[in-house]
Amino acid sequence: MTDPARQTVTVALGQRSYPVWIGAGLLHDHARWRAMLRGRHALVVSNTTVAPLYLPRIEAGLDGLRWASFLLDDGEAHKSFANVGRVLEALGELGATRDACVIALGGGVVGDLAGFSAACWMRGIDFIQMPTTLLAMVDSSVGGKTGVNLPVGKNLAGAFHQPRAVVADIDTLATLPGREYRAGLAEVIKGAAIGDEPFFAWLEQHAAALAAREPATVQEAIARKVAYKAGVVARDETEQGERALLNLGHTFGHALETAGHYTALLHGEGVAIGMLLAARLSERLGMSAPAASTRLQRLLEAVGLPMAVPPGMDPPQLLALMRLDKKNTAGTLRLILWRGIGRAEIVAGVAEADVLAVLTEATSAP
């Protein structure tokens, strides 16, 4: 890149490789991302919170195209099949051909739904991720996982569909509410907890700067997390092995989100609590020392993330929701646990009694 203040991470997938651009002012850099659009049609999918703030920044880059916008209401509850249908109808009204492009301008809900819609239209058209939340920048916009929620569980319908590019403009983080920003830090911490102990130590050293949104520190954290994830995706695109490690905390977290009807917890908050529960389960199974859990808890606390299961949640119900997790095989729980910071692994055949004991302890804590 010519601008030293911006960084590029490449997701190396052969002919489907794509850049993740990270830095300030990227939404205004029309020449950069417009070059990734191959046809005459574009549909911008965003939501009612993000579009008034950032859609004007990309409109000039769409000059000369036939384009339209489709706006969702804000929130995880709107990541639904019904809204996929509405996006597909919007593509039809636009007359979108097979070289059309869907642009996802927003957080993870927008990116997941827009990407899934692009995967469905004419069996797959281009899409570009323009994440506007920290969580989407470091996780959901990279790697091609798209999908929607069902009443029985999160992300149970979807497809692997890689974007043409990811445009992570860190200027958009300035308008991100504090709770949403902190939720994104959970995914940053998760990457380090899975397989990068030096990065975890760096996060511990820079926790105060991250909590204060110091731009250079935030950009470096994004770039390091994306580089880690890009490497995993390049080695295991469709989650046949190593990529499953990226779900540390997700089996617990998704159950918590579902039990809360997708309104009690943000995704990153669910992941934060889920990571801590996974760490405690690892302790219970003799895989890790209490010191590792303590270290994780201190870092989550330092950046302001929740660590307690919301009140009123029922351990047997949470366990039942965990049984629906996509990683499970042959009717047995398959969880991502660890042997300490940076040493996550896939563990099959986890006894439900141990999981229930950890959930019971967590829900009964004062």
Protein Blocks (a to p, Z undefined) as FASTA:
>chain_A
ZZlkbccddddehjlgccddedehklmmmmlmmmmpmblbdcddddfklmmmmmmmmmmm
mgoiacddddddedjklmcfklmmmmmmmmmmnopafkbccddeddfklmmmmmmmmmmn
goiaadddddfbfklmmmmmgooiacdddfkbghkbccddddfbdcddfklmmmgcfklm
mmmmmmmmmmmmmmomklmmmmmmmmmmmmnopaklmmmmmmmmmmmmmmmmmmmmnopm
mmmmmmgoklmmmmmmmmnoommpcfklmmmmmmmmmmmmmmmnopacfklmmmmmmmmm
mnopafbdcehiafklmmmmmmmpmkbgghiacddddebehiacddehiafklmmmmmmm
mmmpZZ
